[in-house]
Amino acid sequence: MAMNDAKSQVDTALTSGNRGMSNENTFAGVTSFLRRSYGKDLDGVDLAITGVPFDQAVTNRPGTRLGPRAIREASALQAADAPYGWNLNPFEAFQIIDYGDVAFDYANVPAFPKALRDHVATILDAGTACIAMGGDHYVSFPILQAHAAKFGPLSLIQFDAHSDTWADDDMNRIDHGTMFYKAVKSGVVDPSRSVQVGIRTSNPDTMGVHVIDAPAVHASTPAEIAKQIRDIVGDTPAYVTFDIDALDPAFAPGTGTPVWGGLSSAQAAAILRGLAGINMVGGDVVEVSPPFDSTGATAIAGAHAIVELICLWGAGQKGK
C-alpha cells in the first residue's frame, strides 16, 4: 500500500465511483465487502454481494444475524491484489459491488422469505448475479427460489456438516435444518445433479442428493473430490452454498452447530478452485456467528470463502 493512498483515501466504499478496491487503511473507514462500492445502483454491475442478517430459524445457538457485518469487517484484512490460486482477477474483469443488506421486519418472521426472494429477484432481474452472506442456513431457500425462477431447477453444491434435508412438508415453517428437503420437494433443486460435501451427521434419507461425507474427503484428494462434484453437476446451472460449519471447528469455531472432523480451510479452498468452469449462477456463505468467534477466525474464513465463490463464478463467466 502506498502511504499517500492511505492518507488520501477515506470511506471509499461510499465516495469512490470506480467500484474497485482501495488502498484505504484496513483498520478504518466504512467496511463494505472488500471495500467495494456500496450502493443500490445495479446499472452495469455484473455481481452484487448482499447481506442477509437473519437467524430466527436456528435450532441451537443464535448470532448469525451479525454474520454479514463481521464478514465485511474481516474482508478488509485482504489485500487489494489478485486472489491467490486463480488464473483470473474477477475484480478487474467484472463490476462487483456490495449491495447492502436485505430489508425486513425482524418482528414479522413469516414475511421474511418473500422479502428475501424479492430482494434477490431485484438483483437477478437487473442482469446481475448474486452472492449472499448469511445469516443462518435457512436463507438459502428463498434465494434458491429466486434463482430457480430465472434459471429453472438448480444443481445444489452444498458444503456442510449437516444434510439439512429433514422431512418437513409445511412450507411455511422456517427452519435451518429442513430447507433443502423443501427445495427438492418443490422442484427448485434437482437432487440427481446435486451434491453435499463434508457431511458428518446422520440422516438416512438423502432425498436422492449425492453425498461426499467428511471421511471420504479426508481419504481422497481435493482434485479427486472436485472431479466427482463436476461429474455430478455437469453443465447445469449450479448454486453453491457454503455453510461455515463444513470446516472443522479448529478453523471455524464461531458457528451455531459445530461438528468435529470437518474440512480444513486448505481442503475447502482447493476443492472450490478445482470446480473452476462449472456453470455457477449464484451462491452464499452462511452460519458465521460472531458471538462464538472470539478470535475472528470464523469471519475471516467466511470472507475468504466468499472470495473463492466470486472467483468460481468469474471463472464460469469466462467460458460463456
PLY file of the C-alpha trace (Angstrom):
ply
format ascii 1.0
element vertex 320
property float x
property float y
property float z
element edge 319
property int vertex1
property int vertex2
end_header
0.00 0.00 0.00
1.28 3.45 -0.85
1.30 5.74 2.19
-0.08 8.62 0.15
-3.00 6.43 -0.91
-3.73 5.55 2.71
-3.70 9.23 3.66
-5.96 10.37 0.84
-8.49 7.54 0.52
-11.27 7.79 3.10
-14.57 5.87 3.13
-14.03 4.87 -0.48
-16.92 2.40 -0.27
-19.16 5.47 -0.35
-17.07 8.05 -2.16
-15.41 6.09 -4.96
-17.17 5.83 -8.28
-14.95 3.19 -9.83
-16.45 0.20 -7.99
-12.95 -1.03 -7.25
-10.89 -1.91 -4.23
-8.94 0.80 -2.46
-5.75 1.30 -0.52
-7.62 2.74 2.44
-6.25 1.76 5.84
-7.57 -1.70 6.69
-8.46 -0.60 10.23
-10.51 2.46 9.23
-13.42 3.56 7.11
-16.70 2.04 6.00
-16.37 -1.74 5.83
-18.17 -2.78 2.70
-17.19 -6.22 1.44
-13.60 -5.94 0.18
-14.03 -2.14 0.13
-16.22 -2.46 -2.95
-18.51 0.44 -3.76
-21.57 0.24 -1.52
-24.92 1.11 -3.05
-28.13 0.11 -4.81
-27.30 1.16 -8.37
-27.12 -2.05 -10.43
-26.54 -0.35 -13.76
-23.60 -2.11 -15.39
-22.99 -4.30 -12.34
-22.03 -7.93 -13.02
-22.12 -9.27 -9.46
-23.70 -7.99 -6.25
-22.64 -9.13 -2.79
-25.53 -8.83 -0.36
-26.03 -9.48 3.34
-28.86 -11.44 4.94
-28.74 -10.73 8.71
-31.37 -13.28 9.72
-31.09 -16.01 12.38
-34.64 -16.69 13.55
-34.55 -20.21 12.04
-31.78 -21.64 14.22
-32.26 -24.78 16.31
-29.24 -24.16 18.53
-27.11 -21.08 19.17
-28.20 -17.79 17.55
-25.95 -14.94 16.46
-25.62 -15.32 12.70
-27.65 -12.15 12.17
-24.35 -10.46 12.97
-22.52 -12.50 10.34
-22.68 -10.10 7.36
-21.27 -7.24 9.41
-18.42 -9.39 10.76
-17.60 -10.82 7.33
-17.43 -7.34 5.83
-15.06 -6.23 8.57
-12.91 -9.34 8.16
-12.75 -8.83 4.40
-10.89 -5.55 4.95
-7.88 -7.65 6.01
-7.48 -8.99 2.49
-5.02 -7.24 0.24
-6.13 -5.38 -2.87
-4.35 -7.94 -5.04
-5.48 -10.65 -7.43
-6.92 -13.59 -5.44
-4.35 -16.30 -4.82
-4.76 -19.63 -6.59
-6.79 -18.42 -9.58
-5.69 -17.54 -13.10
-8.05 -14.59 -13.26
-8.77 -11.48 -11.23
-12.56 -11.07 -11.17
-12.22 -7.66 -9.55
-10.59 -6.36 -12.72
-12.68 -8.37 -15.16
-16.12 -7.60 -13.67
-18.05 -4.82 -11.99
-18.68 -6.06 -8.44
-20.38 -4.08 -5.67
-21.64 -4.51 -2.12
-25.41 -4.17 -2.45
-26.01 -3.87 1.28
-28.41 -6.00 3.31
-31.93 -7.20 2.66
-34.50 -5.07 4.48
-37.09 -6.93 6.56
-39.18 -6.58 9.70
-37.45 -8.64 12.39
-40.75 -8.88 14.29
-42.66 -10.30 11.30
-40.77 -13.52 10.65
-43.42 -15.11 8.36
-42.93 -12.22 5.91
-39.17 -12.74 5.72
-38.98 -15.38 2.95
-40.86 -13.21 0.46
-38.80 -10.16 1.40
-35.62 -12.08 0.66
-36.96 -13.63 -2.57
-37.96 -10.19 -3.81
-34.61 -8.70 -2.80
-32.65 -11.31 -4.75
-35.09 -11.21 -7.68
-34.45 -7.47 -7.99
-30.74 -8.19 -8.38
-31.24 -11.03 -10.86
-33.82 -9.11 -12.91
-31.21 -6.40 -13.44
-28.99 -8.97 -15.15
-26.69 -9.07 -12.12
-25.50 -12.21 -10.34
-25.78 -12.50 -6.57
-23.65 -13.97 -3.78
-25.10 -13.68 -0.28
-23.66 -13.51 3.23
-25.81 -15.08 5.95
-27.40 -15.35 8.31
-28.49 -18.86 9.21
-28.73 -21.52 6.53
-32.48 -21.20 6.03
-31.79 -18.08 3.98
-30.55 -20.27 1.13
-34.11 -21.47 0.42
-35.70 -18.14 -0.62
-32.51 -17.31 -2.52
-32.69 -20.65 -4.35
-36.33 -19.98 -5.19
-35.41 -16.64 -6.76
-32.65 -18.26 -8.81
-34.83 -21.18 -9.91
-37.46 -18.72 -11.13
-34.84 -17.42 -13.57
-32.70 -20.47 -14.35
-35.01 -23.44 -13.73
-34.19 -26.40 -11.45
-30.73 -25.99 -9.98
-27.80 -28.19 -9.11
-27.00 -27.60 -5.45
-23.38 -27.88 -4.32
-23.63 -27.84 -0.54
-20.60 -27.68 1.75
-21.94 -28.58 5.19
-21.64 -30.71 8.31
-25.40 -31.37 8.18
-27.68 -32.51 5.37
-30.47 -30.02 6.19
-32.93 -32.38 4.48
-35.02 -33.39 7.48
-38.62 -34.06 6.45
-40.90 -31.04 6.78
-43.88 -30.66 4.45
-45.08 -27.40 5.99
-43.71 -24.87 3.52
-44.49 -22.06 5.96
-42.18 -23.38 8.69
-38.88 -21.55 8.85
-36.16 -23.96 9.97
-32.48 -24.12 9.05
-32.50 -27.93 9.11
-35.27 -28.65 6.61
-35.00 -26.14 3.77
-33.22 -28.43 1.30
-35.91 -31.08 1.81
-38.36 -28.40 0.71
-36.10 -27.28 -2.14
-36.05 -30.81 -3.56
-39.75 -31.44 -2.92
-40.77 -28.19 -4.62
-38.60 -28.80 -7.69
-36.24 -25.91 -7.01
-33.27 -28.30 -6.73
-32.58 -31.33 -8.95
-31.25 -33.95 -6.50
-29.74 -36.12 -9.23
-27.45 -33.21 -10.14
-26.75 -32.08 -6.57
-24.09 -32.99 -4.03
-23.35 -32.45 -0.35
-19.71 -32.22 0.73
-18.31 -32.59 4.25
-21.36 -34.22 5.86
-20.62 -35.78 9.25
-24.01 -36.14 10.92
-26.60 -38.86 10.29
-29.70 -38.53 8.16
-30.75 -41.76 6.40
-32.89 -40.03 3.75
-30.61 -38.27 1.28
-33.55 -37.17 -0.91
-31.57 -38.54 -3.85
-28.79 -35.99 -3.36
-25.26 -37.33 -3.78
-23.22 -37.27 -0.56
-19.45 -36.99 -0.21
-19.07 -37.11 3.55
-16.14 -35.74 5.53
-14.34 -39.10 5.89
-14.50 -39.52 2.11
-12.97 -36.07 1.66
-10.17 -36.90 4.08
-9.50 -40.22 2.34
-9.17 -38.57 -1.06
-7.52 -35.52 -2.60
-9.19 -32.16 -3.27
-8.67 -32.68 -7.00
-10.47 -36.03 -6.89
-13.35 -34.58 -4.85
-13.68 -31.66 -7.25
-13.83 -34.06 -10.20
-16.61 -36.05 -8.52
-18.57 -32.85 -7.99
-18.05 -31.68 -11.58
-19.16 -35.08 -12.90
-22.37 -34.90 -10.85
-23.23 -31.30 -11.69
-22.24 -31.28 -15.34
-23.16 -28.04 -17.11
-26.47 -27.46 -15.30
-26.98 -24.10 -13.55
-25.34 -24.57 -10.16
-25.84 -22.82 -6.85
-23.01 -23.16 -4.31
-23.89 -22.85 -0.63
-21.06 -22.90 1.90
-22.13 -23.47 5.49
-19.11 -22.42 7.54
-19.59 -25.50 9.75
-18.36 -27.57 6.81
-14.99 -26.52 8.21
-13.69 -28.23 11.32
-14.21 -26.15 14.49
-10.43 -25.74 14.64
-10.79 -23.45 11.61
-14.28 -22.04 12.21
-15.37 -22.24 15.86
-17.83 -19.35 15.62
-20.92 -21.13 14.38
-24.17 -22.38 15.86
-23.78 -26.15 15.50
-20.08 -27.04 15.18
-19.14 -30.67 14.50
-15.63 -32.07 14.78
-13.92 -33.99 11.99
-14.61 -31.39 9.33
-12.74 -29.99 6.36
-9.64 -27.89 6.74
-9.62 -24.46 5.16
-6.92 -25.72 2.77
-9.12 -28.63 1.64
-12.13 -26.37 1.11
-10.14 -23.81 -0.88
-8.57 -26.48 -3.10
-11.92 -28.14 -3.81
-13.55 -24.83 -4.72
-10.66 -23.96 -7.02
-10.96 -27.39 -8.59
-14.54 -26.59 -9.61
-13.46 -23.81 -11.99
-15.56 -23.90 -15.13
-18.87 -25.07 -13.66
-21.96 -23.07 -14.57
-22.28 -21.30 -11.22
-25.21 -18.88 -11.19
-25.19 -17.89 -7.52
-24.07 -18.78 -4.04
-23.85 -17.95 -0.38
-21.75 -18.32 2.76
-23.81 -18.84 5.91
-23.79 -19.64 9.64
-20.95 -17.33 10.72
-21.87 -16.47 14.31
-19.66 -13.69 15.74
-20.74 -14.15 19.40
-18.92 -17.51 19.36
-15.99 -16.28 17.26
-13.64 -14.95 19.92
-10.62 -14.55 17.62
-12.46 -13.55 14.45
-11.13 -16.64 12.66
-14.58 -17.75 11.51
-15.43 -14.38 9.98
-12.05 -14.39 8.23
-12.80 -17.88 6.87
-16.21 -16.64 5.73
-14.68 -13.68 3.90
-12.16 -15.96 2.19
-14.94 -18.38 1.20
-16.89 -15.56 -0.45
-13.81 -14.50 -2.41
-13.44 -18.10 -3.61
-17.10 -18.11 -4.69
-16.58 -14.83 -6.54
-13.62 -16.34 -8.37
-15.55 -19.54 -9.10
-18.42 -17.52 -10.54
-15.98 -15.41 -12.55
-14.22 -18.47 -13.95
-17.57 -19.73 -15.23
-18.28 -16.41 -16.91
-15.04 -16.61 -18.87
-16.33 -19.66 -20.71
-19.61 -18.05 -21.78
0 1
1 2
2 3
3 4
4 5
5 6
6 7
7 8
8 9
9 10
10 11
11 12
12 13
13 14
14 15
15 16
16 17
17 18
18 19
19 20
20 21
21 22
22 23
23 24
24 25
25 26
26 27
27 28
28 29
29 30
30 31
31 32
32 33
33 34
34 35
35 36
36 37
37 38
38 39
39 40
40 41
41 42
42 43
43 44
44 45
45 46
46 47
47 48
48 49
49 50
50 51
51 52
52 53
53 54
54 55
55 56
56 57
57 58
58 59
59 60
60 61
61 62
62 63
63 64
64 65
65 66
66 67
67 68
68 69
69 70
70 71
71 72
72 73
73 74
74 75
75 76
76 77
77 78
78 79
79 80
80 81
81 82
82 83
83 84
84 85
85 86
86 87
87 88
88 89
89 90
90 91
91 92
92 93
93 94
94 95
95 96
96 97
97 98
98 99
99 100
100 101
101 102
102 103
103 104
104 105
105 106
106 107
107 108
108 109
109 110
110 111
111 112
112 113
113 114
114 115
115 116
116 117
117 118
118 119
119 120
120 121
121 122
122 123
123 124
124 125
125 126
126 127
127 128
128 129
129 130
130 131
131 132
132 133
133 134
134 135
135 136
136 137
137 138
138 139
139 140
140 141
141 142
142 143
143 144
144 145
145 146
146 147
147 148
148 149
149 150
150 151
151 152
152 153
153 154
154 155
155 156
156 157
157 158
158 159
159 160
160 161
161 162
162 163
163 164
164 165
165 166
166 167
167 168
168 169
169 170
170 171
171 172
172 173
173 174
174 175
175 176
176 177
177 178
178 179
179 180
180 181
181 182
182 183
183 184
184 185
185 186
186 187
187 188
188 189
189 190
190 191
191 192
192 193
193 194
194 195
195 196
196 197
197 198
198 199
199 200
200 201
201 202
202 203
203 204
204 205
205 206
206 207
207 208
208 209
209 210
210 211
211 212
212 213
213 214
214 215
215 216
216 217
217 218
218 219
219 220
220 221
221 222
222 223
223 224
224 225
225 226
226 227
227 228
228 229
229 230
230 231
231 232
232 233
233 234
234 235
235 236
236 237
237 238
238 239
239 240
240 241
241 242
242 243
243 244
244 245
245 246
246 247
247 248
248 249
249 250
250 251
251 252
252 253
253 254
254 255
255 256
256 257
257 258
258 259
259 260
260 261
261 262
262 263
263 264
264 265
265 266
266 267
267 268
268 269
269 270
270 271
271 272
272 273
273 274
274 275
275 276
276 277
277 278
278 279
279 280
280 281
281 282
282 283
283 284
284 285
285 286
286 287
287 288
288 289
289 290
290 291
291 292
292 293
293 294
294 295
295 296
296 297
297 298
298 299
299 300
300 301
301 302
302 303
303 304
304 305
305 306
306 307
307 308
308 309
309 310
310 311
311 312
312 313
313 314
314 315
315 316
316 317
317 318
318 319
